[in-house]
């Protein structure tokens, strides 16, 4: 009589503690072979830590790991890779100046008689790319590839190493909706070819659309595990957060005043040599008391608009047009002087533009606020005031762990985002520029950030919202601008456009 195959992965009682922080407390997880298994939870719930133990980055303090029924003890990720496990991290592990081919081969170079057989490797990779539908220009430097292609490189790295179990940590945090759909088609093909996929995410819509089974973690413990077909987003959200979560907040229309928070007039920004202009004749305004959302596929000018608004002096040699912020013509101003007017910024890239990863949580909370009267007197920092305000903000915005002394780089991506949001709202801004404000954060934090943005609007701030998350744009915006190839191609009022029609405009229809 045939017996059922052993699970691809089984975790029994995995526990991990970092100092005073209990990241995982007796986690049990069973993943069947040839399935897509979702692992979900709030930021800091222990999802990534559990998977990093499975991948050999951290040794467990207690508990056991089984792979295809065999008990495994790893000394490093190399052991896990040898056992057929691969992991794509939330922030890609790629070397920018080198080609896609070199990045894939790094550490697994096929060598014969002391020579790397690059041609043989390229042929093998091209076969894998065709087999799994993962097209990549192998000769292109990684830094010149769009983010969706970089992710395909990461997946090809795993397949090249014969991974049978693929762990993807927040894989859609940096992808547009279109790229997300393409990724999911790739993952389904991998599953259908017999691979096992573990998907770490916080996006309930994605869990429902692609996973076969789902495990929920909260505070380092498993709070639920079930077939995806037998649950729903509301139940999963409640299990993640430990309370009833409002998945779709009701936002009343804004009451814009006649005061202009931001006025952009005929911005044009040159492209690189031989390429089209980044911006062409872009004009719009944001009144105090309203939220203006900019929708568009990545690379269609949104980042260039933010650069021209926040760093006009640096980009002046390539730019024509004018920018006014809170009644001041800032066209030739430095970024720091613009911020001092009362401008809060949630940047697109939290790690490169929003944080000093090697600095502490309290040090990052102070960034840009060090000259404010609340935190300095006669040029000297008021350390006690900083500490008190940082502790209060970390508690209010639920940044985990609540330890002001750890490095910002030790926080999960979602908690890094919450730290930035907590800091920027200390400014009581007259203008809030929110770029990808919910990127990589969980449902509870999305609810909180949405409410906080609306509150800023209702307290009289003008809000410029740039997001690839159409839920953000459609839920929050009083007016929606659509960008395509460096131009504003459409404008809608709240409730005038559906997600489908907005997607078509974003694609240039």
C-alpha positions in Angstrom: 0.0 0.0 0.0 1.6 3.3 -1.1 2.4 5.8 1.6 2.0 9.5 1.3 5.3 11.4 0.4 6.9 13.2 3.3 6.4 17.0 3.5 8.9 19.1 1.5 9.5 21.1 4.7 8.5 20.5 8.3 9.5 22.8 11.2 8.9 21.4 14.7 9.0 23.8 17.6 11.5 26.3 16.1 12.5 29.0 18.6 14.9 31.9 18.2 15.7 34.8 20.5 17.9 37.9 19.8 18.8 39.5 23.1 15.6 40.3 24.8 13.5 39.8 21.6 11.8 36.5 21.2 11.5 36.3 17.4 10.1 32.8 17.2 8.4 30.7 19.9 7.8 27.1 19.1 6.9 27.5 15.4 5.4 24.4 13.7 5.0 24.4 9.9 4.3 21.7 7.4 4.7 22.4 3.6 3.6 19.8 1.1 5.7 19.2 -2.0 4.6 20.7 -5.2 2.5 23.5 -3.6 2.7 27.2 -3.0 2.5 27.8 0.7 1.9 31.3 2.1 3.5 32.4 5.4 1.9 35.7 6.5 1.9 38.0 9.5 2.5 41.5 10.7 5.9 43.2 10.3 8.1 41.6 13.0 5.8 38.6 13.5 8.8 36.2 12.9 8.1 35.2 9.3 11.5 36.0 7.9 13.3 34.7 10.9 11.7 31.3 10.7 12.6 31.1 7.0 16.1 32.3 7.6 16.5 29.3 10.0 15.2 27.0 7.3 17.7 28.5 4.9 20.7 28.2 7.4 21.3 31.9 8.0 20.4 31.6 11.7 20.7 28.4 13.9 17.6 27.7 15.9 17.9 27.9 19.7 15.5 25.0 19.9 13.4 22.9 17.6 14.0 20.7 14.5 14.0 21.1 10.7 13.0 18.3 8.3 13.4 18.4 4.5 11.7 15.6 2.6 11.5 13.7 5.9 15.2 13.9 6.7 16.3 15.8 9.9 18.7 18.6 8.9 21.1 20.7 10.9 22.7 23.5 8.9 26.1 25.1 9.6 25.5 27.7 6.9 23.2 28.5 3.9 25.6 26.4 1.8 24.2 23.3 3.5 20.6 24.3 2.8 21.5 25.1 -0.8 23.1 21.6 -1.2 19.8 20.1 0.2 17.8 21.9 -2.6 16.6 25.0 -0.7 17.0 28.5 -2.2 15.9 31.9 -1.0 15.1 35.3 -2.7 15.5 38.0 0.0 13.2 41.0 0.2 16.2 43.3 -0.7 18.0 41.6 -3.6 21.5 40.2 -3.1 22.9 41.3 -6.4 26.2 43.1 -7.4 25.2 46.1 -9.4 28.1 46.6 -11.8 28.3 43.0 -12.9 26.2 41.3 -15.6 23.1 39.1 -14.9 25.2 36.1 -16.0 28.0 36.9 -13.5 25.5 37.4 -10.7 23.9 34.0 -11.3 27.2 32.2 -11.5 28.8 33.8 -8.5 29.8 31.1 -6.1 28.7 28.3 -8.4 31.0 28.8 -11.4 31.3 25.8 -13.7 35.1 25.3 -14.0 37.0 22.9 -16.2 40.8 22.8 -16.1 40.8 26.1 -14.1 38.7 28.0 -16.7 35.1 29.1 -16.1 32.9 27.6 -18.8 30.8 30.7 -19.3 29.4 29.6 -22.7 28.2 26.3 -21.3 26.6 28.1 -18.3 24.9 30.6 -20.6 23.3 27.8 -22.7 22.0 26.1 -19.6 20.6 29.3 -18.2 18.9 30.2 -21.5 17.3 26.7 -21.4 16.1 27.3 -17.8 14.8 30.8 -18.7 12.7 29.3 -21.6 11.5 26.4 -19.5 10.2 28.5 -16.7 9.3 31.6 -18.6 11.9 33.8 -17.0 13.4 36.0 -19.7 16.5 37.9 -18.8 19.2 39.7 -20.8 22.2 37.8 -19.3 24.8 40.2 -20.7 23.2 43.4 -19.2 24.7 44.9 -16.0 22.3 44.3 -13.1 22.0 48.0 -12.2 20.6 48.7 -15.7 17.9 46.0 -15.5 14.4 47.0 -14.2 13.5 45.6 -10.8 11.2 42.9 -12.2 14.1 41.5 -14.3 16.4 41.7 -11.3 13.9 39.4 -9.4 13.9 37.0 -12.3 17.7 36.9 -12.0 17.4 36.0 -8.3 15.0 33.1 -9.2 17.3 31.9 -12.0 20.1 31.8 -9.4 18.1 29.3 -7.4 17.1 27.2 -10.4 20.7 27.1 -11.6 21.7 25.6 -8.2 18.9 23.0 -8.6 16.7 24.3 -5.8 13.6 22.2 -5.3 12.2 24.4 -2.5 12.1 28.2 -3.2 11.6 30.7 -0.4 10.5 34.2 -1.6 10.5 36.9 1.1 8.0 39.8 0.2 8.7 39.3 -3.5 6.2 41.9 -4.7 7.2 44.7 -2.3 9.2 46.3 -5.2 7.0 45.3 -8.1 4.3 47.1 -10.0 0.9 45.3 -10.3 1.8 44.3 -13.9 5.1 42.8 -12.7 3.4 41.0 -9.8 1.0 39.3 -12.2 3.9 38.1 -14.3 5.8 36.8 -11.3 2.7 34.8 -10.2 2.5 33.2 -13.5 6.2 32.2 -13.1 5.5 30.8 -9.6 2.5 28.7 -10.8 4.7 27.3 -13.6 7.4 26.4 -11.1 4.8 24.6 -8.9 3.4 22.8 -11.9 6.9 21.6 -12.7 7.1 20.0 -9.2 8.9 22.8 -7.3 7.7 23.8 -3.8 7.3 27.6 -3.2 7.1 29.3 0.2 5.8 32.8 -0.2 6.4 35.2 2.7 4.0 38.1 2.3 1.6 40.5 4.1 -0.7 41.1 1.1 -3.9 39.2 1.6 -5.1 39.7 -2.0 -2.0 37.9 -3.2 -2.3 35.1 -0.6 -5.9 34.4 -1.8 -5.0 34.5 -5.5 -1.9 32.2 -5.6 -1.3 30.0 -2.5 -2.7 26.5 -1.9 -2.3 26.7 1.9 -1.5 29.5 4.4 0.1 29.7 7.8 -0.4 32.8 10.0 2.2 34.1 12.5 1.7 36.7 15.2 4.3 37.6 17.8 6.5 34.7 16.8 3.8 32.1 17.1 1.6 30.3 14.7 -2.0 31.5 15.1 -3.6 29.7 12.2 -3.0 27.2 9.4 -5.5 26.2 6.7 -6.2 25.6 3.0 -6.5 29.0 1.3 -9.8 28.0 -0.3 -11.3 27.6 3.2 -10.5 31.1 4.5 -11.0 34.8 3.5 -9.0 38.0 3.8 -10.9 39.3 6.8 -10.2 36.1 8.8 -6.6 36.1 7.9 -6.2 39.8 8.8 -7.8 39.2 12.2 -5.5 36.3 12.8 -2.4 38.4 11.8 -3.2 41.4 14.0 -5.2 39.9 16.9 -8.2 42.2 16.4 -10.7 43.0 13.8 -9.0 45.0 11.1 -10.7 47.5 8.8 -9.4 46.3 5.4 -11.0 49.2 3.4 -11.2 52.4 5.3 -13.9 54.9 4.3 -12.3 58.2 3.3 -14.6 61.3 3.1 -13.8 63.8 0.4 -11.2 66.4 1.3 -12.1 70.1 1.8 -9.3 71.9 -0.1 -8.6 75.5 0.9 -7.6 78.2 -1.5 -4.0 77.9 -0.3 -1.6 76.1 -2.5 0.8 73.7 -0.8 2.6 72.7 -4.0 2.6 74.2 -7.5 4.6 72.6 -10.4 4.7 74.5 -13.6 5.9 73.1 -17.0 8.6 70.8 -15.6 10.8 69.3 -18.2 13.7 67.0 -17.3 16.3 65.8 -19.8 17.0 62.1 -20.1 20.3 60.4 -20.5 22.2 60.8 -23.7 20.3 59.3 -26.6 17.1 58.6 -24.5 13.8 60.3 -24.3 13.1 63.1 -21.8 12.3 62.0 -18.3 9.6 64.7 -18.0 7.8 66.7 -20.6 5.8 69.8 -19.7 4.4 68.5 -16.4 2.1 70.9 -14.6 -0.1 70.3 -11.5 -0.9 71.7 -8.1 -1.8 70.4 -4.7 -4.0 72.5 -2.5 -3.9 72.4 1.3 -6.6 70.0 2.5 -6.5 67.6 -0.4 -4.7 64.4 -1.5 -3.5 64.3 -5.0 -2.4 60.8 -6.1 0.0 60.1 -9.0 -0.5 56.6 -10.6 1.8 55.1 -13.2 3.9 52.1 -14.0 7.5 52.4 -12.5 9.8 54.3 -14.8 7.2 56.7 -16.3 8.3 59.9 -14.6 7.1 59.7 -11.0 10.6 59.5 -9.5 11.7 62.3 -11.8 8.9 64.5 -10.5 9.9 63.8 -6.9 13.6 64.6 -7.7 12.6 67.9 -9.4 10.4 69.0 -6.5 12.7 68.0 -3.6 16.1 68.5 -5.3 15.5 71.3 -7.8 18.9 72.9 -7.4 20.8 69.6 -8.0 18.8 68.8 -11.1 18.6 72.4 -12.4 21.1 72.0 -15.2 18.8 69.5 -16.8 15.5 71.0 -15.8 13.2 73.8 -17.0 10.0 74.9 -15.3 9.3 76.2 -11.8 8.3 74.7 -8.4 6.6 76.6 -5.6 6.2 75.1 -2.1 4.1 76.6 0.6 4.1 80.1 -1.2 7.9 80.1 -1.8 9.5 79.8 -5.2 12.0 77.0 -4.4 13.3 76.5 -7.9 16.9 77.2 -6.9 16.8 76.0 -3.3 18.7 73.2 -1.6 16.7 70.2 -0.4 17.3 70.9 3.3 16.0 74.4 3.0 12.8 73.2 1.3 12.3 70.6 4.1 12.6 73.4 6.7 9.5 75.1 5.2 7.4 72.3 6.7 7.7 69.5 4.2 7.5 65.9 5.3 8.8 63.1 2.9 8.2 59.4 2.9 10.8 58.4 0.3 10.5 55.8 -2.4 13.5 53.8 -1.3 13.5 53.6 2.5 17.0 52.1 2.8 18.8 54.4 0.5 16.9 57.6 1.0 15.1 57.3 4.3 17.5 55.7 6.9 21.0 55.3 8.0 21.0 51.6 8.5 24.0 51.4 10.7 22.6 54.1 13.1 20.2 53.4 15.9 16.5 53.7 15.9 16.6 56.9 18.0 19.4 58.3 15.7 17.2 57.7 12.7 14.2 59.2 14.4 16.2 62.4 14.9 17.3 62.7 11.2 16.2 66.1 9.8 14.7 67.1 13.2 18.0 67.9 15.0 17.6 71.7 14.5 14.0 71.9 15.7 13.4 73.8 19.0 11.8 70.7 20.5 15.1 68.8 20.3 17.9 71.4 20.4 18.7 74.5 22.4 21.6 76.9 21.7 23.0 74.4 19.2 23.0 71.5 21.7 20.8 68.4 21.5 18.3 67.9 24.3 19.0 64.1 24.6 16.2 63.5 27.1 13.6 65.1 24.8 14.8 63.1 21.8 14.7 59.9 23.8 11.2 60.6 25.1 9.8 61.6 21.7 11.4 58.6 20.0 10.0 56.2 22.5 6.5 57.8 22.2 6.6 57.6 18.4 7.9 54.0 18.3 5.0 53.0 20.6 2.3 55.0 18.7 3.4 53.7 15.3 4.0 50.2 16.6 7.6 49.9 15.5 8.9 46.4 16.6 11.0 45.6 18.5 10.5 48.7 20.7 14.2 49.1 21.3 15.7 52.5 20.5 19.3 51.3 20.7 19.3 48.7 17.9 20.4 49.5 14.4 17.7 50.5 11.9 19.2 47.8 9.6 18.1 45.2 12.1 14.4 46.1 11.7 12.2 44.3 9.2 11.4 46.2 6.1 7.9 47.1 7.3 9.1 48.3 10.6 11.8 50.5 8.9 8.9 52.0 6.9 6.9 52.7 10.1 9.9 54.4 11.7 10.2 56.8 8.8 6.5 57.6 8.9 6.7 58.2 12.7 9.6 60.6 12.2 8.1 62.5 9.3 4.8 63.2 11.0 6.8 64.9 13.9 7.1 67.9 11.5 3.3 68.6 11.5 3.8 69.3 7.8 2.1 71.8 5.5 3.1 69.6 2.6 3.4 65.8 2.8 5.1 63.9 -0.1 4.3 60.2 0.4 6.1 58.0 -2.1 5.2 54.3 -1.8 4.0 54.8 1.8 2.7 51.3 2.3 5.5 49.4 0.5 6.3 46.2 2.4 4.0 46.9 5.4 1.3 44.6 6.8 -2.5 45.1 6.9 -2.6 46.6 10.3 0.1 49.1 9.4 -1.6 50.0 6.1 -4.8 50.8 8.0 -2.8 53.0 10.4 -0.7 54.8 7.7 -3.8 55.4 5.5 -5.6 57.0 8.5 -2.6 59.1 9.4 -2.3 60.4 5.8 -6.0 61.4 5.8 -5.6 63.0 9.2 -2.7 65.1 7.9 -5.0 66.2 5.0 -7.8 67.0 7.4 -5.5 69.1 9.6 -4.7 71.3 6.6 -1.7 69.7 4.9 -1.5 69.2 1.1 -0.6 65.6 0.3 1.1 64.4 -2.9 0.8 60.6 -3.0 2.9 58.5 -5.4 2.2 54.8 -5.2 2.2 51.7 -7.4 -0.4 50.2 -5.1 -3.6 51.1 -6.8 -5.5 50.4 -3.5 -3.6 53.4 -2.0 -4.4 55.6 -4.9 -8.1 54.8 -5.2 -8.7 54.8 -1.5 -7.0 58.0 -0.5 -6.9 60.4 -3.5 -9.2 63.3 -3.9 -7.7 63.7 -7.4 -5.8 61.2 -9.4 -3.2 62.1 -12.0 -1.9 59.4 -14.4 1.7 59.5 -15.8 2.9 57.8 -18.9 6.2 58.3 -20.6 7.0 61.4 -18.6 3.7 63.2 -19.2 0.4 63.6 -17.3 -2.0 61.9 -19.6 -5.2 61.9 -17.5 -6.9 63.3 -14.4 -9.8 62.0 -12.4 -11.8 63.0 -9.3 -12.4 60.6 -6.5 -14.9 57.8 -7.6 -14.6 58.7 -11.3 -12.4 55.7 -12.3 -12.2 52.0 -11.7 -9.0 50.0 -11.0 -9.2 48.4 -14.5 -9.6 51.7 -16.3 -6.8 53.3 -14.3 -4.5 50.3 -15.2 -5.3 50.9 -18.9 -4.4 54.6 -18.7 -1.2 53.7 -16.9 -0.3 51.4 -19.8 -0.8 54.2 -22.3 -4.3 53.3 -23.6 
